[in-house]
Amino acid sequence: MVGIIDYGVGNLFSLRSSFACVGEACVVSGDPAVIRRADRLILPGVGAFEDAAKKLRDTGLFEVVREEALAGKPLMGICLGMQLLFERSFEYGEHLGLGLIPGEVVPMAGRIEPGLKIPHIGWNALAFQNPSGIYDGIPEGAHVYFVHSYFADGCAEHTTAVTEYGGTLTASVQRGNVVGCQFHPEKSGGVGLRILKNFAKL
Amino acid sequence: MITKRIIPCLDVRDGRVVKGVNFQGLRDVSSPVELAGYYSDAGADELVFYDITASAEGRRLFTDILTQTASRVFIPLTVGGGINTLEDFDRVLKCGADKVSVNSGAIRDPGLIGRAARRYGDQCVVISADVKRVNGVFTVFARGGRDNTGLEAVEWIRRCVGEGAGEVVLNSMDTDGVRGGFDLEMLKAVSESVSVPVIASGGAGKILDFVTLFKTLPRVDAGLAASILHFGEVTVTDIKKALRDEGINVRLSGKP
């Protein structure tokens, strides 16, 4: 059973439909007991880092997610959920994340080629780095759907794919049982469904 | 590098697609759910659903259709039509929409975009503008092109982006339905004045129109298409192959 963590951030409809489509049972819940019972976890998220981190703490799920991940349960953070896996973010100030993967989240502004539009929104190609089981059966250069203005930096050791947008941006990371995708697999067509299916088999 | 997007647009009234559609191999060509599935499999990068329903019953059907579509189609889904309040945003987002496009609603209530952007994020709010030349001035029209608002288009769109709109759909009423190509002059004026993605709408009649669009205006990010695709003359893949052959970056692998 895949547990999709509901902490009041973002739209979980597509994630639930995606797991249904690939034939994986899932539950959407903000109840720590339900989250602890799930075999693997999805940490979604859209919006601002500070607000999301606060909601995760306020719901008591921050420690639950950390403990479950440290105990070895597979965890996938998506978009802002991926950024929350890192030690800190510099989105409007400096805020602490879950600290499950070394690195930090920094703004694209000033770090990518000037003149490019921010957010980075649309379909972009994956270039694989360190191997990851989430990409089983997916060809190099496959396109996935991104929507973000900040990206994870200083995490080359755990980077499994990058994408080019006026510079090299971290597209996904993995450290043992903890996986993060900056892009939205639930919005990336057949490629994205395959990634979710692969995660369910990790 | 990011790809140029091809976005089929479906007008939905009372739960059915209204513009003429002509597809072989589709069981029900006026079912938005079937058509959306078809386009998604055919390599569309995103879908736009416009709700052109007037009645409450039609609106209920629309949200049903949206829910069914969003359960089966795993590419971004934008919904427009009848979006006047935050409750309207909420209603379609709960049914699985990823972005919400506002048109007349933002003209009636200029604070709507800001409030929606603060609640759902800029990436969720699309300003859609119907624009026509009036005495040589790009002018915004409301209520499906019926009312001249007197607003100058570039200024209006800049203001909406300033309020938090994360994307712009520019529909030229001067080229819409003519199928003689996109309105390059109008698109140039808008795309050079905003820093968010601009989606061209109105006028696509042949594959070459998309090639011309992206070659002439590299700052335009996507092309919306209705009749050219619905009539079944060309497919999304035909358009993308032509773009690729001209050196324009597109996403061609729909499935792994």
HADDOCK unambig.tbl for C-alpha pairs under 7 A between the chains (distance, minus, plus):
assign (segid A and resid 13 and name CA) (segid B and resid 96 and name CA) 5.64 0.50 0.50
assign (segid A and resid 14 and name CA) (segid B and resid 70 and name CA) 6.84 0.50 0.50
assign (segid A and resid 14 and name CA) (segid B and resid 71 and name CA) 6.81 0.50 0.50
assign (segid A and resid 14 and name CA) (segid B and resid 96 and name CA) 6.36 0.50 0.50
assign (segid A and resid 17 and name CA) (segid B and resid 71 and name CA) 5.13 0.50 0.50
assign (segid A and resid 47 and name CA) (segid B and resid 121 and name CA) 5.68 0.50 0.50
assign (segid A and resid 117 and name CA) (segid B and resid 195 and name CA) 5.69 0.50 0.50
assign (segid A and resid 117 and name CA) (segid B and resid 196 and name CA) 5.95 0.50 0.50
assign (segid A and resid 122 and name CA) (segid B and resid 2 and name CA) 6.39 0.50 0.50
assign (segid A and resid 123 and name CA) (segid B and resid 2 and name CA) 5.68 0.50 0.50
assign (segid A and resid 123 and name CA) (segid B and resid 3 and name CA) 5.71 0.50 0.50
assign (segid A and resid 124 and name CA) (segid B and resid 1 and name CA) 6.00 0.50 0.50
assign (segid A and resid 124 and name CA) (segid B and resid 2 and name CA) 4.63 0.50 0.50
assign (segid A and resid 124 and name CA) (segid B and resid 3 and name CA) 6.23 0.50 0.50
assign (segid A and resid 138 and name CA) (segid B and resid 256 and name CA) 5.76 0.50 0.50
assign (segid A and resid 143 and name CA) (segid B and resid 251 and name CA) 6.40 0.50 0.50
assign (segid A and resid 164 and name CA) (segid B and resid 1 and name CA) 5.26 0.50 0.50
assign (segid A and resid 165 and name CA) (segid B and resid 1 and name CA) 5.25 0.50 0.50
assign (segid A and resid 165 and name CA) (segid B and resid 2 and name CA) 6.79 0.50 0.50
assign (segid A and resid 186 and name CA) (segid B and resid 74 and name CA) 6.00 0.50 0.50
assign (segid A and resid 187 and name CA) (segid B and resid 74 and name CA) 4.83 0.50 0.50
assign (segid A and resid 187 and name CA) (segid B and resid 75 and name CA) 4.36 0.50 0.50
assign (segid A and resid 187 and name CA) (segid B and resid 76 and name CA) 5.68 0.50 0.50
assign (segid A and resid 188 and name CA) (segid B and resid 74 and name CA) 6.36 0.50 0.50
assign (segid A and resid 188 and name CA) (segid B and resid 75 and name CA) 5.70 0.50 0.50
assign (segid A and resid 189 and name CA) (segid B and resid 74 and name CA) 4.93 0.50 0.50
assign (segid A and resid 189 and name CA) (segid B and resid 75 and name CA) 5.44 0.50 0.50
assign (segid A and resid 189 and name CA) (segid B and resid 254 and name CA) 6.97 0.50 0.50
assign (segid A and resid 190 and name CA) (segid B and resid 254 and name CA) 6.67 0.50 0.50
assign (segid A and resid 190 and name CA) (segid B and resid 255 and name CA) 4.82 0.50 0.50
assign (segid A and resid 190 and name CA) (segid B and resid 256 and name CA) 6.23 0.50 0.50
assign (segid A and resid 191 and name CA) (segid B and resid 255 and name CA) 6.01 0.50 0.50
assign (segid A and resid 191 and name CA) (segid B and resid 256 and name CA) 5.39 0.50 0.50
